[in-house]
């Protein structure tokens, strides 16, 4: 997935955000920081929804 144009770059950034938020959520949950894990999980869901919307938009081109 090459970041060609704004849509491709947004997909790359959404993927990066998803990976980082999932890592933070797992780490926070293991450390017993349940509020931080919940916040990171919510942000991961938002990043996943953004990624899905970008894939659908790109397929519709």
Secondary structure as UniProt FT lines:
FT   HELIX           5..31
FT   HELIX           34..59
//
